[in-house]
Amino acid sequence: MANHHDWCIRAGVAVALARLGTAAPVFAQDCWRWSGSIGQPGADLTIDALAHVNDGAGRNLIVGGQFTTVDGQIVNGIAQWNGADWSPLDGPFGVGVGGDSPVVYALAEFDDGTGPALFAGGVFTVAGGVVANRIAKWNGTGWAPLGPGVDHHVNGLAVFDDGAGPALFAGGNFKTAGGVTVNHVARWNGAAWTALSGPFGTGVGDAFGGSVRAFAVFDDGSGPALYVGGGFTKAGGVEAYNVAKWDGVEWSALGTGTNGFVAALAVFDDGLGPALFAGGFFSSAGDKTAHHIAKWDGAEWHPLSPTGQGTSGPVLALKTFNQGVGPRLFAAGSFIKAGNVVVNHIASWDGNAWMPLSGPQGHGVGGGGYLAIHALTDFLADGEAVLIAGGSFSTAGGLTANCIAQWERRPPCRPDVNDDCAVDTNDVLQYLNLWASGDARADWNTDDVVNTIDFLAFLNEWVIGC
């Protein structure tokens, strides 16, 4: 039983809270928030690509980009994280990639018949000290070229079986692969490069050359096909604006496409069935207003709101990820708002609304200079699914996170009484509301009595935080 002194204090608190109009309290559940704990101090320059691969000793996270060091180690454009430590990809002849301003823009895991391996593409002419023109294979111990490679940048990689067996598909600014004219997209089967040629032409392009950056495998009801995004006006000789479909035999357009570069593609079910989502530098898709992101349902384009608001700047990465409430589409890039919500370069879409990714001290990512998220991937950290973001930033959720950050689940936190994933003065008000009414949930020390000892115990835990 509480003593008379406790009841007097409680009565006074109850009156004060009534005047404040404190909302009915709830108790904390699992929270998702940013963590900069993934191998900080992170990278010294931009991360442009993310993937994970099993090197035989477990699945590692692979990062590629413009950086020279990660965690203070010299890695030269590519590194791996095993969940505890960073390490370079160094073979007998060298570390990482090299050449004139080397960058890794694309990563993918593919089994060419000799076992799963990592494939990296970008702007480099050397990998591990071995000549490898803009694309190379890492088998866990050393680097190897893919024949003569390609003649210009590789911006995207994907794995797909278009009827001739699983193959690695590369896209970029190149015209030839292995000496074969391919026009910005090509297939590697483990032994040779081939073009994606249909009845009317080969590859994709436009009057200025063209480029491919994004890939996704999607079934629009007619069977799985490879979808390609970038900057072009024709695919296989057919008019196709910035996005096109390859079914293994021929190219086809997705309506009238988009009016600008497509930088990202992903498949997501928003409740109306699986659909293809495209992000990039466009303001319309299929002649409908759609700012930087749009949905293709297999027949027509749709904006992600009645007004086509989308995002306030380019979408550079898309990823479907389930954070415990069902899959959501995560969009990232160089934008401040998604719809009318301030999100700072990353947001999730559930089919109806945009949500920010909030940390202890703010939404999304931040820092000085050019800010953007360039890549997203899922990963298992301590057995838990997490979302990894890479790009050009120095904070995530207000925490230090140099070019890489982790969006992760946190277990329930008792002082977060109002369940907003932040421990602040609002929680004190909510707890006081419980305590003043003698609610059993305010029995912080679980002795079946609600008194000043519980209030002090709560405050002590609240000061420590989560």
C-alpha positions as semicolon CSV with decimal commas, in nm:
position;residue;x (nm);y (nm);z (nm)
1;M;0,000;0,000;0,000
2;A;0,118;0,352;-0,078
3;N;0,152;0,588;0,220
4;H;-0,034;0,917;0,267
5;H;0,264;1,118;0,141
6;D;0,267;0,922;-0,189
7;W;-0,104;0,977;-0,241
8;C;-0,073;1,350;-0,181
9;I;0,208;1,380;-0,434
10;R;0,016;1,164;-0,679
11;A;-0,297;1,377;-0,649
12;G;-0,100;1,694;-0,723
13;V;0,070;1,534;-1,024
14;A;-0,265;1,409;-1,156
15;V;-0,410;1,763;-1,148
16;A;-0,105;1,906;-1,328
17;L;-0,114;1,636;-1,594
18;A;-0,485;1,684;-1,648
19;R;-0,417;2,048;-1,724
20;L;-0,142;1,947;-1,966
21;G;-0,378;1,707;-2,142
22;T;-0,128;1,420;-2,150
23;A;-0,231;1,146;-2,394
24;A;-0,309;0,794;-2,278
25;P;0,022;0,612;-2,233
26;V;0,134;0,291;-2,399
27;F;0,440;0,073;-2,348
28;A;0,736;0,030;-2,578
29;Q;0,758;-0,241;-2,842
30;D;1,046;-0,325;-3,074
31;C;1,192;-0,013;-3,236
32;W;1,388;0,028;-3,555
33;R;1,660;0,287;-3,560
34;W;1,992;0,379;-3,717
35;S;2,323;0,252;-3,590
36;G;2,666;0,372;-3,696
37;S;2,824;0,072;-3,528
38;I;2,905;-0,114;-3,850
39;G;3,282;-0,091;-3,849
40;Q;3,327;0,279;-3,788
41;P;3,518;0,500;-3,867
42;G;3,377;0,374;-4,199
43;A;3,500;0,474;-4,543
44;D;3,704;0,780;-4,639
45;L;3,499;0,845;-4,956
46;T;3,168;0,747;-5,116
47;I;3,029;0,393;-5,111
48;D;2,851;0,322;-5,440
49;A;2,768;-0,049;-5,426
50;L;2,664;-0,312;-5,170
51;A;2,623;-0,690;-5,191
52;H;2,679;-1,001;-4,985
53;V;2,858;-1,319;-5,082
54;N;2,947;-1,652;-4,923
55;D;3,322;-1,700;-4,943
56;G;3,305;-2,048;-4,791
57;A;3,351;-1,924;-4,435
58;G;3,015;-1,750;-4,409
59;R;2,825;-1,468;-4,573
60;N;3,011;-1,138;-4,581
61;L;2,896;-0,787;-4,668
62;I;3,086;-0,640;-4,963
63;V;3,115;-0,266;-5,022
64;G;3,245;-0,096;-5,335
65;G;3,301;0,265;-5,427
66;Q;3,544;0,554;-5,459
67;F;3,715;0,506;-5,121
68;T;4,076;0,414;-5,053
69;T;4,043;0,318;-4,687
70;V;3,781;0,157;-4,464
71;D;3,831;0,149;-4,088
72;G;4,174;0,299;-4,154
73;Q;4,284;0,002;-4,369
74;I;4,397;0,045;-4,731
75;V;4,143;-0,148;-4,939
76;N;4,134;0,040;-5,274
77;G;3,770;0,061;-5,374
78;I;3,638;-0,265;-5,232
79;A;3,624;-0,430;-4,889
80;Q;3,440;-0,694;-4,690
81;W;3,272;-0,694;-4,347
82;N;3,224;-1,026;-4,167
83;G;3,001;-0,885;-3,894
84;A;3,292;-0,795;-3,669
85;D;3,586;-0,675;-3,879
86;W;3,671;-0,514;-4,212
87;S;3,929;-0,668;-4,444
88;P;4,061;-0,596;-4,795
89;L;4,013;-0,823;-5,096
90;D;4,378;-0,891;-5,159
91;G;4,518;-1,165;-5,375
92;P;4,876;-1,270;-5,448
93;F;4,936;-0,968;-5,671
94;G;4,761;-0,674;-5,507
95;V;4,482;-0,518;-5,302
96;G;4,146;-0,407;-5,442
97;V;4,117;-0,230;-5,777
98;G;4,343;0,015;-5,955
99;G;4,390;0,227;-6,265
100;D;4,313;0,588;-6,348
101;S;4,066;0,710;-6,078
102;P;3,938;0,360;-5,997
103;V;3,579;0,315;-5,869
104;V;3,359;0,009;-5,805
105;Y;3,000;0,086;-5,908
106;A;2,842;-0,260;-5,915
107;L;2,862;-0,590;-5,724
108;A;2,689;-0,927;-5,764
109;E;2,724;-1,288;-5,656
110;F;2,722;-1,544;-5,942
111;D;2,814;-1,909;-5,989
112;D;2,986;-1,948;-6,327
113;G;3,018;-2,323;-6,280
114;T;3,313;-2,314;-6,043
115;G;3,115;-2,212;-5,734
116;P;2,966;-1,886;-5,607
117;A;3,197;-1,589;-5,645
118;L;3,187;-1,211;-5,626
119;F;3,184;-1,006;-5,945
120;A;3,272;-0,636;-5,940
121;G;3,227;-0,377;-6,212
122;G;3,316;-0,012;-6,241
123;V;3,596;0,212;-6,362
124;F;3,925;0,025;-6,322
125;T;4,179;-0,159;-6,532
126;V;4,344;-0,367;-6,261
127;A;4,200;-0,591;-5,987
128;G;4,436;-0,743;-5,733
129;G;4,729;-0,651;-5,956
130;V;4,579;-0,847;-6,250
131;V;4,472;-0,672;-6,572
132;A;4,090;-0,666;-6,565
133;N;3,913;-0,411;-6,781
134;R;3,627;-0,267;-6,573
135;I;3,494;-0,601;-6,452
136;A;3,653;-0,882;-6,249
137;K;3,584;-1,193;-6,042
138;W;3,690;-1,250;-5,680
139;N;3,685;-1,619;-5,573
140;G;3,780;-1,563;-5,211
141;T;4,155;-1,584;-5,261
142;G;4,233;-1,398;-5,581
143;W;4,110;-1,185;-5,872
144;A;4,056;-1,290;-6,233
145;P;3,945;-1,099;-6,544
146;L;3,634;-1,180;-6,750
147;G;3,811;-1,227;-7,081
148;P;3,915;-0,891;-7,231
149;G;3,646;-0,718;-7,024
150;V;3,454;-0,416;-7,159
151;D;3,561;-0,091;-7,320
152;H;3,395;0,154;-7,080
153;H;3,230;0,192;-6,738
154;V;3,024;-0,089;-6,581
155;N;2,740;0,062;-6,375
156;G;2,518;-0,237;-6,293
157;L;2,525;-0,618;-6,256
158;A;2,251;-0,881;-6,227
159;V;2,203;-1,257;-6,248
160;F;1,926;-1,400;-6,470
161;D;1,842;-1,711;-6,673
162;D;1,701;-1,592;-7,005
163;G;1,668;-1,944;-7,142
164;A;2,035;-2,017;-7,206
165;G;2,114;-2,092;-6,841
166;P;2,200;-1,860;-6,552
167;A;2,431;-1,580;-6,660
168;L;2,579;-1,257;-6,531
169;F;2,442;-0,946;-6,702
170;A;2,644;-0,626;-6,706
171;G;2,525;-0,279;-6,797
172;G;2,704;0,050;-6,837
173;N;2,850;0,299;-7,082
174;F;3,040;0,041;-7,285
175;K;2,989;-0,042;-7,651
176;T;3,184;-0,370;-7,665
177;A;3,236;-0,665;-7,429
178;G;3,505;-0,919;-7,509
179;G;3,548;-0,748;-7,844
180;V;3,180;-0,808;-7,933
181;T;2,950;-0,512;-8,008
182;V;2,684;-0,521;-7,737
183;N;2,564;-0,161;-7,690
184;H;2,564;-0,098;-7,315
185;V;2,439;-0,436;-7,192
186;A;2,593;-0,784;-7,223
187;R;2,574;-1,142;-7,096
188;W;2,866;-1,338;-6,942
189;N;2,809;-1,715;-6,911
190;G;3,136;-1,791;-6,736
191;A;3,332;-1,838;-7,056
192;A;3,236;-1,572;-7,312
193;W;3,052;-1,245;-7,366
194;T;2,739;-1,231;-7,586
195;A;2,504;-0,954;-7,694
196;L;2,133;-0,922;-7,617
197;S;2,009;-0,914;-7,974
198;G;1,652;-0,934;-8,101
199;P;1,493;-0,917;-8,446
200;F;1,544;-0,541;-8,472
201;G;1,874;-0,467;-8,303
202;T;2,131;-0,520;-8,030
203;G;2,142;-0,375;-7,679
204;V;2,019;-0,025;-7,593
205;G;2,121;0,327;-7,686
206;D;2,036;0,672;-7,814
207;A;2,183;0,943;-8,032
208;F;2,430;1,032;-7,757
209;G;2,540;0,674;-7,691
210;G;2,328;0,564;-7,398
211;S;2,391;0,398;-7,064
212;V;2,253;0,119;-6,842
213;R;2,260;0,137;-6,462
214;A;1,974;-0,069;-6,314
215;F;1,844;-0,426;-6,342
216;A;1,553;-0,623;-6,194
217;V;1,393;-0,960;-6,264
218;F;1,014;-0,930;-6,280
219;D;0,722;-1,145;-6,402
220;D;0,444;-0,934;-6,548
221;G;0,230;-1,245;-6,605
222;S;0,406;-1,360;-6,919
223;G;0,703;-1,518;-6,740
224;P;1,018;-1,386;-6,569
225;A;1,211;-1,129;-6,770
226;L;1,507;-0,899;-6,718
227;Y;1,421;-0,531;-6,691
228;V;1,689;-0,275;-6,769
229;G;1,699;0,092;-6,668
230;G;1,927;0,379;-6,763
231;G;1,945;0,651;-7,023
232;F;1,838;0,543;-7,373
233;T;1,561;0,584;-7,630
234;K;1,582;0,246;-7,803
235;A;1,620;-0,116;-7,696
236;G;1,689;-0,373;-7,967
237;G;1,590;-0,113;-8,224
238;V;1,247;-0,061;-8,061
239;E;1,151;0,275;-7,909
240;A;1,190;0,237;-7,532
241;Y;1,249;0,539;-7,313
242;N;1,496;0,475;-7,030
243;V;1,352;0,137;-6,925
244;A;1,299;-0,183;-7,126
245;K;1,223;-0,555;-7,096
246;W;1,442;-0,842;-7,225
247;D;1,261;-1,179;-7,235
248;G;1,555;-1,378;-7,373
249;V;1,447;-1,340;-7,734
250;E;1,357;-0,979;-7,793
251;W;1,330;-0,634;-7,640
252;S;1,006;-0,451;-7,564
253;A;0,907;-0,113;-7,419
254;L;0,717;-0,038;-7,097
255;G;0,455;0,193;-7,244
256;T;0,612;0,530;-7,312
257;G;0,871;0,479;-7,037
258;T;0,999;0,777;-6,839
259;N;1,114;1,124;-6,939
260;G;1,450;1,091;-6,763
261;F;1,726;0,857;-6,651
262;V;1,623;0,543;-6,454
263;A;1,880;0,473;-6,181
264;A;1,708;0,199;-5,977
265;L;1,462;-0,088;-6,023
266;A;1,297;-0,321;-5,769
267;V;0,998;-0,552;-5,736
268;F;0,746;-0,487;-5,457
269;D;0,391;-0,595;-5,374
270;D;0,203;-0,291;-5,245
271;G;-0,112;-0,496;-5,178
272;L;-0,228;-0,500;-5,539
273;G;0,015;-0,769;-5,653
274;P;0,385;-0,767;-5,741
275;A;0,489;-0,472;-5,955
276;L;0,807;-0,315;-6,089
277;F;0,914;0,012;-5,927
278;A;1,153;0,251;-6,101
279;G;1,345;0,539;-5,947
280;G;1,565;0,802;-6,103
281;F;1,590;1,152;-6,246
282;F;1,248;1,172;-6,413
283;S;0,932;1,374;-6,350
284;S;0,686;1,163;-6,549
285;A;0,628;0,798;-6,632
286;G;0,384;0,687;-6,902
287;D;0,286;1,053;-6,952
288;K;0,173;1,076;-6,588
289;T;0,334;1,308;-6,334
290;A;0,562;1,095;-6,117
291;H;0,847;1,272;-5,944
292;H;1,152;1,043;-5,940
293;I;0,964;0,719;-5,864
294;A;0,684;0,524;-6,034
295;K;0,520;0,181;-6,051
296;W;0,477;-0,042;-6,359
297;D;0,206;-0,307;-6,309
298;G;0,275;-0,489;-6,636
299;A;0,031;-0,279;-6,834
300;E;0,068;0,086;-6,732
301;W;0,256;0,330;-6,514
302;H;0,128;0,471;-6,183
303;P;0,263;0,749;-5,960
304;L;0,304;0,676;-5,588
305;S;0,035;0,928;-5,493
306;P;-0,263;1,083;-5,672
307;T;-0,060;1,398;-5,734
308;G;0,257;1,214;-5,833
309;Q;0,456;1,382;-5,557
310;G;0,712;1,104;-5,516
311;T;1,037;1,245;-5,384
312;S;1,189;1,593;-5,397
313;G;1,506;1,471;-5,570
314;P;1,651;1,174;-5,758
315;V;1,599;0,818;-5,632
316;L;1,926;0,625;-5,669
317;A;1,848;0,297;-5,487
318;L;1,542;0,079;-5,421
319;K;1,515;-0,225;-5,195
320;T;1,228;-0,438;-5,061
321;F;1,284;-0,514;-4,694
322;N;1,070;-0,653;-4,411
323;Q;1,124;-0,484;-4,076
324;G;0,869;-0,697;-3,893
325;V;0,546;-0,532;-4,007
326;G;0,550;-0,680;-4,356
327;P;0,763;-0,590;-4,658
328;R;0,807;-0,225;-4,746
329;L;0,976;-0,056;-5,039
330;F;1,275;0,148;-4,927
331;A;1,377;0,433;-5,156
332;A;1,702;0,624;-5,115
333;G;1,892;0,890;-5,302
334;S;1,943;1,265;-5,304
335;F;1,615;1,407;-5,170
336;I;1,487;1,578;-4,857
337;K;1,117;1,494;-4,882
338;A;0,911;1,191;-4,980
339;G;0,556;1,311;-5,039
340;N;0,515;1,586;-4,779
341;V;0,734;1,412;-4,520
342;V;1,088;1,528;-4,436
343;V;1,295;1,209;-4,459
344;N;1,653;1,316;-4,550
345;H;1,755;1,087;-4,835
346;I;1,573;0,764;-4,741
347;A;1,212;0,660;-4,676
348;S;0,988;0,353;-4,679
349;W;0,665;0,311;-4,877
350;D;0,393;0,066;-4,768
351;G;0,166;0,120;-5,066
352;N;-0,020;0,411;-4,909
353;A;0,219;0,644;-4,730
354;W;0,582;0,744;-4,689
355;M;0,760;0,696;-4,357
356;P;1,096;0,839;-4,245
357;L;1,373;0,624;-4,098
358;S;1,435;0,791;-3,765
359;G;1,725;0,761;-3,524
360;P;1,790;0,894;-3,174
361;Q;1,874;1,240;-3,307
362;G;1,700;1,276;-3,642
363;H;1,562;1,133;-3,965
364;G;1,765;0,973;-4,244
365;V;2,126;1,069;-4,314
366;G;2,317;1,397;-4,297
367;G;2,651;1,573;-4,290
368;G;2,822;1,836;-4,499
369;G;2,868;1,875;-4,875
370;Y;2,700;1,650;-5,129
371;L;2,462;1,410;-4,949
372;A;2,310;1,097;-5,099
373;I;2,251;0,728;-5,045
374;H;2,370;0,533;-5,349
375;A;2,308;0,171;-5,248
376;L;2,090;-0,047;-5,025
377;T;2,107;-0,414;-4,931
378;D;1,983;-0,649;-4,662
379;F;2,222;-0,841;-4,436
380;L;2,219;-1,070;-4,133
381;A;2,380;-0,915;-3,826
382;D;2,390;-1,139;-3,519
383;G;2,112;-1,346;-3,672
384;E;1,887;-1,043;-3,725
385;A;1,787;-0,902;-4,064
386;V;1,913;-0,545;-4,107
387;L;1,913;-0,292;-4,390
388;I;2,250;-0,145;-4,493
389;A;2,282;0,193;-4,663
390;G;2,593;0,318;-4,839
391;G;2,665;0,653;-4,995
392;S;2,803;0,998;-4,923
393;F;2,709;1,103;-4,568
394;S;2,864;1,132;-4,223
395;T;2,565;1,078;-3,993
396;A;2,260;0,850;-3,981
397;G;1,985;0,931;-3,736
398;G;2,221;1,192;-3,594
399;L;2,488;0,932;-3,513
400;T;2,835;0,916;-3,669
401;A;2,823;0,690;-3,975
402;N;3,086;0,762;-4,238
403;C;2,937;0,655;-4,572
404;I;2,776;0,339;-4,427
405;A;2,502;0,280;-4,172
406;Q;2,274;0,006;-4,046
407;W;1,897;0,025;-3,996
408;E;1,830;-0,230;-3,724
409;R;1,574;-0,359;-3,477
410;R;1,620;-0,270;-3,114
411;P;1,447;-0,472;-2,839
412;P;1,183;-0,304;-2,619
413;C;1,320;-0,019;-2,410
414;R;1,129;0,032;-2,082
415;P;1,190;0,408;-2,042
416;D;1,039;0,465;-2,389
417;V;0,694;0,470;-2,229
418;N;0,518;0,640;-2,521
419;D;0,665;0,396;-2,776
420;D;0,807;0,654;-3,016
421;C;1,156;0,497;-3,023
422;A;1,303;0,797;-2,839
423;V;1,366;0,843;-2,466
424;D;1,277;1,204;-2,384
425;T;1,067;1,427;-2,157
426;N;0,748;1,301;-2,322
427;D;0,816;0,964;-2,162
428;V;0,844;1,127;-1,818
429;L;0,504;1,290;-1,867
430;Q;0,352;0,960;-1,979
431;Y;0,500;0,774;-1,683
432;L;0,381;1,042;-1,439
433;N;0,031;1,002;-1,578
434;L;0,043;0,632;-1,496
435;W;0,204;0,688;-1,158
436;A;-0,042;0,956;-1,052
437;S;-0,337;0,727;-1,126
438;G;-0,178;0,435;-0,941
439;D;-0,171;0,227;-1,258
440;A;-0,004;-0,110;-1,204
441;R;0,218;-0,039;-1,506
442;A;0,391;0,229;-1,299
443;D;0,509;-0,037;-1,052
444;W;0,865;-0,006;-1,184
445;N;1,032;-0,223;-0,919
446;T;0,753;-0,486;-0,943
447;D;0,683;-0,502;-0,568
448;D;0,304;-0,467;-0,622
449;V;0,309;-0,116;-0,473
450;V;0,310;0,208;-0,674
451;N;0,498;0,469;-0,472
452;T;0,783;0,720;-0,483
453;I;1,038;0,436;-0,499
454;D;0,896;0,340;-0,841
455;F;0,913;0,699;-0,959
456;L;1,279;0,724;-0,859
457;A;1,356;0,388;-1,020
458;F;1,194;0,503;-1,344
459;L;1,389;0,829;-1,344
460;N;1,714;0,644;-1,289
461;E;1,647;0,420;-1,589
462;W;1,522;0,713;-1,797
463;V;1,849;0,905;-1,738
464;I;2,052;0,606;-1,861
465;G;1,828;0,575;-2,169
466;C;1,845;0,292;-2,421
